[in-house]
Amino acid sequence: MKKENNYVIIWLLSGCLLLFIMVVVGGITRLTNSGLSMTDWHLVTDTFPPLSEAKWSQAFEEYKKFPEYKKINIHNDFTLSDYKFIYFWEWFHRLIGRIIGLAFIIPFIYFLLKKRLSRETIKKCVVLLFMGGFQGFLGWFMVRSGLIDNPDVSHFRLALHLTFAFITFAYTLWVALDLIFPNKTQIIVPLRNLARVALVFLVIQIIYGGFVAGLNAGLIHNHWPLMSDGQLIHDSVFIEQKTLFLNLVEGKSGVQFVHRTMAYVVVGLILALYFISRKYLLTILQKSAIKVLVVFVFLQFALGVFTLLYGVPLWLGLAHQIMAFFLLTAMTFSLHRLSK
């Protein structure tokens, strides 16, 4: 690691931390059904929540015009106090997004002016700038789907928003790792390729995690290892939608089945990576990275099982999402050490 890159590395890793916080708050926002509380988006005027009771009442009256209140909360004795609670989490989620934007752009301009960034790093940072902007668009694109007729967001858009946040984090970490480890190490092609495959399946699993969250598919078939008493694959996996493909991307049972099954695939690939890696002479860092990856994937698997068995309580659902973040971090770090 070059000394002149220290501040750039700290900047990028700080961005990773902010993205992690953003995803955690996004998880709370989803699990508390707070995502549709702010019915409009303004870059400046939404920076602060309503500052008077009159403003709160005005925001609440605006919220009442939309499907979530008309079709769900109107029947639940939903009060202004309840609205303030869900408003806070969505507002906080958006506030962190603004902070991330400022925390990226201002130091980026500073490092450019001070000529602290190499041409290659500048290109990567421009990609990150685009990814951050696109993530903001995806957030509103997701919310918009729940403000028209259906009092819930599209699970496709939710999964896209969630997965792109994970990918943005992973790429930010990768750029930082390129600066932390500027010298190439020995590349073992079979391990690198297997790690790439494992990463692809992990991303697919994250996508299906978004599907499960968007469809509330974790609230059914709360058994393990069988989907129900005596059934490894529940009958509803095949009959919910018009075709098997639609069952697996739109049906609650089908989406949960894929998510459950993909978990075994991800565990299997990471275990294969570990056992095959023992045949090669690796650096201490490479060995440690793979060992941590194995520990994290088993922790994530266990959290997934308990989240399902207990019907997705807030703290377990959040812990499962946080562990997915740690698992992606370990996967990204392991692949970087095996690729560079």
N, C-alpha and C positions, 0 to 999 in steps of 0.2 A: 504494500500500500504506500503510495507516494504521499509525503507530508502535505504537499500543496492541495491534495484532494480531500483532506480531512473535513473541512467545512462543507464541501459539496456532499460528501458521504453522510454527514450528520443531517444535512437538509433533506436528502432523499429518504433516510431512515425515519426522520420525523414525519415525512409524508406517509410512510408506511404505517406509522403509529396512528396518525389521524384517519387514514383509511380504515384501519382496524376499528377504531372508535365509531366511525361512521357506520360500519356494517353492524356492530353491536347495537347501536341505537336504532338502526333500521330494523333489526330483529325484534327489539322491544316494541317498536312502532307497529310492526305486523302482528305480533302476538297479543297486543292490547287493542287491536282493531282501531288504530289511531290514524291510519294513512289517508283517510278521506276527510279529515276534519278541516283542512284548509282547502277551500274550494276554488281558489285562484292562486296565481303565482305572479309575484312582482319582485324584481331583482333588489330594489331598494326599500320599498315601503313595508315589506314583510320581514325586514330585518329584526324588528322588535314586535313582541306580541301586543295585543290591545292594552292600552295603559289606563283605561277608565272603564267603569261599569257600563257606561253608555256604548263604548266601542265594543266591549264584550257582547252586549246584547245585540248590537248590530251584526257582529260576526255570527252569533248563534242563529239569528233570524235568517241570515244568508244560507247557513248550513241546512236549515230546515227545508230549503227548496230542493234538496238533492235526494237521490234514491235511498241512501243509507238511513237517513232520518225517516223519510216517508214510509219505507217498507220494513224497517227493523226497529229503530230506536224510539219511534213514536209509540210503540206498544210496550216499552220497557221503563216507563216513568223517567225518561231521560231528561235530566235537569241541566241548568247552566253550569253547575259545579262539575257534572260528568263531562260536559263539553270542554271545560277548561283543562281537564285531565288529558283527554285525547289530543286536544289542540297542542298541549305542551310538547308531547313526544314528536309530533310531525314538525312543529316549529323548530325544535332542537335539532332534529335530523337535517332540516334545510339549513339551519345556522351553521352546522359543522361543514356542510357542503360549501358554504360561502367562505368559511375559514380556510378550508383546504385550497380553494381557488386563490385566495390572497397569499397563503403560505407557500404556494408554488410560484405564482407569477412574480411577486416582489423579489424574492431571492434569485430567481432565474434571471431577471433583468440585471440585478446587481452583479451576479457572477459573469454575465455577458460583458458588462461594462469593464469589469476588472480582469477580463480575459482569463478566467479560472476554468473555463470549460473547453475541452478539446472539440474538434470538429465532429468527431463521432458521438461524443456525449451530447452535444447540441442537437444533433439529429434525433437522438433517443428522447431528449427532453421535449422536443417539438411533438413527437409522437405522444408523449405523456400529456402534453397540453391538450391535444386533440381528444385523447381518451377521457380526460377529466370533463371537458365540455360536452362530449357525447354522453357521458354518464349522467350529467345533469339533465340533458334532454330526455334520456330514457326514464329518469325518475318522473318527470311530468307526463311523459307518454304513458307510463304505467298508471299514474293516478287518474289521468283523464278517462281511462277505460271504466272506472268505477263511478263516474259522475254523470253518465248519460242515462242508461236504463237499469243496468245491473248494479246492485248495491255492493259490489265487490270488484276488485281489480282483476283483469285478465291474468290467469296463471302463467300464460306464455310471456306476457310483458313483465310480470314479477320475476320470473326465472331469468329473463334477459337482463333486467336491471341488477339482480343479485349476482349473476355469473360475471357480468362485465365488471362489477366492483371487485370481485375476486381476481379477475384477470388483470385489472389495472394495478391492484396491489402486487401481484406476482411479478409484473413487468417492472414496476418501480423497484422492487427488491432486487431483481435481476440486474438492473442498471447500477444499483449501489454495489452489488457483488462484483460487477466488472471492475469497479474502481478499487474495491477492497482487495481483490486478488488480480492484479494486473498481469501477473506471470502465468503462463499456461502450465498445467500439470499434465501428467500422462493420461491420455484418453483411452479408455478401454471400451471399444465400440459395442460389444454385446451388452454391457451394463448400461451404457448411455442409451442405447436403443430401447432396452427394456424399461428404463426409467421414463423415457418419452411416452411409451405405450401406457405405463401406469398413470402418468400425468393426464393423458387424454381421457382415460376412463374415470379418473378422479373428477375432471371437469364435467363429464357427462353425469356423474353422480351428484355434483353440485347443482347442475341444471334440474335434475329430477327432485332434488331437495327443494328447489324453488317451486316445482310443480306440486309437490306434496303440500307445501305451505300455502300456495295459492288456492288449492282445492280443499284445504282442511282435511286432506286424506289421512292424516295421522290420527284422526278421531274415530276411525273404523278399524276392524280387524286387529284389535289390541291383544294379540296373542303372539307368542314366539316359542319355537321356531316355525310352527304352523300358522297359517293365516287365520284359521279358526279351528275349533275342536275337530280333529280328524282330517283336515284338508290342508295340504301343502300349498295348493293353488286354489283359491276360493272360486266358486262357480261364477260369481259376478265379474271376475276378470274377463270373461269371454262374452258376456251378454249385456254389459252396460250401454255400449254404443253400437253403431251400425256395423262397424268392421273391427277386426282385431287391432289394426293399427290405431284407430281412434280410441279403442279401449285403453291402449298403452300410453296415449298422450293426453287424453281428455277424461277418461273414466277414473274415479277415485280409487277403485280397487286395482285397476290396471297400473296406475301410476305408482301406487304403494308397492305393488308386486315388483315392478322394475327397480324401484329404489332399494327394496329389501335384497333382491337378487344381485344388483350391482355392487352392493356392499361386500358380498362374498368375493366378487371378481376383484375388487380393489384390494382387499386383504390378501387374496391369493397372489396377485401380481407383486405386491410389496414383499411378501414372504419369499417369493421366487427370486426377487432382486437380492434379498438378504442372503439366501442360501447359495446362490450362484456367485455372489460377490466374495464368498469365503474361499473360492478357488483362485482368486487373484491377489497379487501383492498390491494392497492399497495404502494410501497415506492414512495417518491417524485421523485426519479430518474427514476423509471419505468414509472410513469405517464408522466413526461416531455419527455422522449424518445419517447413514443407513439404519443404524441401531435406533436412533431417536425416531426415525420414520416408522419403524416397526412398532415401537411403544405407542406412538401417537395414533396409528391406525387401529390398534386394539382398543385404546381408550375411546376413540370415536365410535367404533363398532358397539362397544358396551353402552355408551351414552345413547346411541340410536335405539338399541333394544329397550332400555329403560324408559326412554322418551315415549316409545310406542306403548309399552306395557301400562304406563301410568296415564295415558291419554293426553300427552303433550301439556303438562303443566308449564307455566311461564318459565320458571328457573331452569327446568330440564331442556325445554326447547331452545332457550338461549344458550345454555351450556353446550348443546349439540352443535349449534351454529358457530360458536366461538372455537370449539375443538376442530371444526372443519377448516377454520382459518389457520389454526396452528398446523394442521396436517398439510394444507397447501403450502405453508411456509417451509416446512421440513422437506416437502417434495421438491419445491423450487430450489432450495439450497442444495439438496442431494444431486439434482440434475445438473445444476451449475458446476458443482465440484467434479462430476463425472464427465462434463462436456468441455470444460475449459482447462 
